[in-house]
Amino acid sequence: MKIITTPRDMQAWSRQRLAAGERIACVPTMGYLHEGHLSLVRRARAAADRVVLTLFVNPTQFGPGEDYAVYPRDPARDQALCEAEGVDVLFMPAAADMYAPDASTAVVEEALSRRLCGASRPGHFRGVCTVVAKLFNCVRPDVAVFGQKDAQQALVIRRMVRDLDFPVEIVVAPIVREPDGLAKSSRNVRLSPAERAAALGLSRALGLAREALARGERDADAVRRRLERELAASGLRTDYVEIVDTRTLEPAPLLAPGVLVALAAFAGRTRLIDNCEL
Ligand code: AMP
């Protein structure tokens, strides 16, 4: 496995592989890899000749007071996992190599980004779109794989790719969970035992939404309130509980098959998200 640390070297590698007629798949991550990330790598390998995993904790997608400084990092372990998974290139640039001190250009998606996580994390998707656009320009992938765990992110990226004509196919892979239902996340390592137990409230709340649909409940707002109570009873501080149209992220008045139930809540200081499409 090759480790590449600068955009220029990354572009040179990709130029060669593309000239040789190979297809490149990209898996963008912030590292501290877990089984969710590795499932994306396997999906990527099935879709291309070469897999590039990018590891970059992107400062511009964290707001002031968020967890950029304490975001879990273990590049040596990530490297070993990538090696074992048959990744061809681990692209791990330093922030100084990605952003010039006077960088003044950004990519802003202006509709989907306003909702859900975008409402509680202003500027988050501006940072995400900008860094993903940059990573696409470095890696020049034919296909990029994202996780349904970040459902809104995947939608925003798809929209960006469509609107700006990036020649990249976007694949979205299912959420990988712990045996007890907690969605795998790099941030889970920061949970105390009590917070880890409380965090199960998220997947439990999603289960309640599925049960409500199965029972024939149709009032999305009543279900939303029920889920909020479940998060609170679990010891979580709700950021949002939303029942929305899967494509537009507009609030859905009726609980119906195909709507997206999206949750964000704090366990202590750690913000967790989860979702399911009913
Ligand atoms: P992150 O490193 O958290 O920014 O995530 C990098 C990519 O992995 C994103 O596309 C995430 O949606 C995806 N991902 C994170 N956790 C999971 C999970 N539990 N299951 C599937 N994909 C995931």
Boltz pocket constraint, residues with backbone or C-beta under 6 A from the ligand:
constraints:
  - pocket:
      binder: B
      contacts: [[A, 28], [A, 29], [A, 30], [A, 31], [A, 35], [A, 36], [A, 37], [A, 39], [A, 40], [A, 145], [A, 146], [A, 147], [A, 148], [A, 149], [A, 150], [A, 173], [A, 174], [A, 175], [A, 176], [A, 177], [A, 183], [A, 184], [A, 185], [A, 186]]
      max_distance: 6.0
